[in-house]
Amino acid sequence: MSGDAHAACARERGGERRIAVLMEYDGTAYRGSQYQENGPTIQAELEGALKGLTGEDRRIAFAGRTDAGVHALGQVAAFDTRVRLDAAAFVRGLDHFLPPDIAVLAAREVDSRFDPRRDARSRLYRYRIAMRPVRPALDRERAWHVGRQLDVAAMARAARRLEGRHDFAAFAAPYEGRAERTLRRCEVTTAGSDLGVVMEAEAFLPHQVRRTVGPLVAVGSGRLHEDELVRLLDEARPSSAGPAAPACGLYLVSITYDGLAFGAGEGDGRDV
């Protein structure tokens, strides 16, 4: 953006308003979505882009925390601003200042009370597994290469038995607070030599998806019986399920809200 355009942007400042943005990113090079002092994060890059566009120092709130190496197709973030740009100009302007592995797909002005984390009604994740015997080159940081055929039917049966409201303490990192969650969807899908685990809930515990995929792969490889996996669920001993699947195969696909739609591309559930 030129200096003249930046000055014009600054002149258009008015009353405080809140903007929500829909984002996608490749998390390979980042320490996670949330700001940290010891490495690059998605939040730091977006806040830097916002300052480049508007000249404002703003803290940006994210709908969900993604760990180092985790990707997103539909992350949602929100920030306050006095700049009077329309939604399309925010998309173009932020993308101008963002690195190539982070993109803003859409923007909407929202109510000043909108909280992208607390107002979310559901979160959809997909975990991608490569079963082909030869390691992938292009997808080496975008899928977990297990290198063998898994028993997909056994994994699918085990996954379905995790659906519903349970204490998921066994399938989470150490966590203070109630570990009960309602897992609305837990499915195993296939596409060629790729396998996907799709999980949907209103909210997840820390590392819950990866600590679920790891034992499911153990079921698929014959190292764990599905009844043993369900026993872990019933016993609910904290962090007893594992090991966790690596971060590279996990994607935050979409987040849904009441009364907020970003339009084309939102929650499209595309294959990854």
Residue, then its C-alpha position, 0 to 999 in steps of 0.5 A: m500500500s502506498g504512503d498516499a493510500h495509507a494517509a487517506c486510510a488514516r483520514e477516514r477514521g471515525g467511531e469505534r467499530r468491530i470487524a470479524v475476519l475469516m482466515e486460512y493459513d499454513g501453520t508450518a512456520y509458526r509457533g501457533s495461532q496465539y501470540q508468544e514471545n519466543g517465535p512467530t505466530i499467526q496473531a503477531e502477523l495479523e496484528g502487524a498487518l493491521k497496523g500496516l493497514t490502519g496505523e493502529d496497535r490493536r489486540i486481535a481475538f481468535a476463535g480457536r487456539t491452534d498449536a504449532g504446525v496446525h493449519a486452518l481453512g476457516q479460523v475467525a478473528a476479530f478486532d476493533t478499529r476506527v478506520r472506515l474501510d469497507a469489508a472488501a478493503f480490509v481483505r485486500g489491505l490485510d492481505h497486502f501486508l500478510p506473508p504468503d502462508i496467511a490469507v484473509l478470505a472475508a471480513r464483516e462488520v459485527d456487533s461491538r460485543f461479538d466474541p469470536r471464541r465465546d460466541a462460536r456454536s460449533r468447531l469443525y476439525r479434519y485430520r489428514i493421514a497418508m497411508r501410501p507406503v512412500r512418503p509424500a514430498l509435497d504434503r510432508e508438512r500437511a499430513w501424517h504419513v503412517g506408511r501402511q494400510l489401516d483397518v478403516a472399518a475398525m477405526a470408523r466403528a471406534a470413532r462413532r462410539l466416541e460421539g455424544r456427551h462424555d468426560f474426555a479427560a483421557f483424550a486431552a492435555p492436562y486440563e484444569g476444569r470440567a472435561e465434559r464435552t459433546l462430540r457431535r461428529c466423529e467420522v473416518t473418511t477415505a479418499g484414495s490412499d488418504l484417510g481423514v478423521v472429522m470431528e465437530a463439537e461446540a468446543f474442544l479440550p486442549h489437544q483433544v483432536r490429536r489425542t483422539v486421532g493417535p489412538l484411532v490409528a492404533v486401532g487401525s493398525g491393530r495395536l489397540h482394540e476399539d473396546e480398549l479405546v472406549r474403556l479409556l473414555d469410560e475411565a476418564r483418567p487424565s491424558s491416558a489416551g495417546p500418543a497424540a498424532p503429530a500437528c502437521g495433519l490437523y486443520l481447523v476447517s470451520i467455525t459457525y455462529d448464529g447470525l454471522a455468515f462470511g459468504a462463499g468459502e465459509g465452512d465449505g468443508r473442502d477436502v484437505 
